[in-house]
Amino acid sequence: MSGLFVELTAPNGRKYSQPRGLFINNEFVKSKSGETITSINPSDETEITSVYAAGPEDVDIAVTAARKAFKDPSWRDMDTTARGDLMYKFAELIEQHKETLATIETWDNGKPYSVALNEDLAEVTGTIKYYAGYANKIHGQVIDTSPAKLAYTIREPLGVCGQIIPWNYPLAMAAWKLGPALCTGNTIVLKAAEQTPLSILYLATLVKEAGFPPGVINILNGEGRKAGAALASHMDVDKIAFTGSTATGKEIMKMAAVNMKNITLETGGKSPLLVFDDADLDQAVKWSHIGIMYNQGQVCTATSRILVQEGVYDQFVKSFKEYVTQASIVGDPFKDDTFQGPQVTKTQFERVLSFIESAKSEGATLESGGEVYKDVGGKGFFISPTIFTNVKENMKVYREEVFGPFVVITSFKTEEEAVAKANDTTYGLGAAVFTQNITKAHRIARLIEAGMVWINSSNDSDLRIPFGGVKQSGIGRELGEAGLEGYTNKKAVHVNLGTKL
Ligand code: ADP
């Protein structure tokens, strides 16, 4: 296959034209090497199509395009209200094409179509609209010092931003990064994850249709170690924003040092969920399920360590098992009642299975699941929702991020022990606390080392609210007003009004 577009019919019958190129300067082009990536449907392991994969030379061409666009008056000097309107138009186009975008996402990633359409796509349009609103509200300050001196600040864009996104929420993660970068006047080279290359290319068609000047948004597919590394180490890229694993985040941080790039990293987690004796147990059970099983467990904030106070431990485990059995319906992601589709790739599927083996060999007790789920046509990367109890703190499954429908449960006696156990991790992304005692809830929220705490819920995320981690879960914040900080510099201008000095 060598064309730049291919006509496809998705499993739900939707026909569309799938771009296959690299999107540079508002055009789809082939990669210089001709290399491609093949995208696999994780539900039945068939090939969907292949797309061109960028190498270092292509990255360089995209960065040059982005640099040129950054300096071009058509973007640099664009009236900020017009910039907001442009972003708003982009969001409206995404809204008009949301069924196709959600179809591609489900086909390529395996997430339930209802989730892709109603949650992911709503988040994409919501985020772009939210930041469109900020475009004409980015301004500095006048800082009074003395009558002889005037000082003011200008919030300037950083320049060319490299954005490296993961496969668990391909379009939503793109939107989280595009929104704040665009409204502040930056230009972008975005690299999608090689596991899910398709939806982002369809999004690229809407970039041109919305009317962004060429080179403002460039979108590449390509392998992390080739295209991603070329972007992170490029001397003419000013910033890298990355979402993915902690190990890759560390590598990117090192590469970004080459020209001292600004960095935002959103990496892994092993987030605790604490259930106290005085919790509303039905709520704790319901949110514990969402907190780990949503999106096939492929969520960086997943509350994958459940810690339950001794008084309600047995009751919690019993109710949780029953709830998971009834609510985690595994199946074809295009079917309406499916809660859990396949894992994204064979590699991820095998990784989760290896953690299941590890838990068994280290002596944890398998409460449910723990096996391949074969009832969806006998193919695909489906795993039964898996619960382990009797998990000890030194076990690999207690300490490492699994990124699947896999949860470990353990117990604690006192509040102090709960906090110590919650914080006994190299990660610090999210944490959930279930108690009906409001002072205890807020006391613990302060003591927990995490970027986000959910009281009586899990994994709430809202585009108006800062998202990010502490410790080895990341650097910087995305979303909300806080998300703008990662995309601007404050330039200070000193004006001398006096004549004596
Ligand atoms: P996973 O291990 O789940 O695939 P990664 O953190 O490796 O997650 O991948 C997230 C994103 O980072 C993807 O877009 C991937 O291509 C990219 N990536 C992976 N390795 C590197 C690397 N060495 N340099 C730059 N980007 C990378």
Boltz pocket constraint, residues with backbone or C-beta under 6 A from the ligand:
constraints:
  - pocket:
      binder: B
      contacts: [[A, 164], [A, 165], [A, 166], [A, 167], [A, 191], [A, 192], [A, 193], [A, 194], [A, 222], [A, 223], [A, 224], [A, 225], [A, 227], [A, 228], [A, 229], [A, 230], [A, 232], [A, 243], [A, 244], [A, 245], [A, 246], [A, 248], [A, 249], [A, 251], [A, 252]]
      max_distance: 6.0
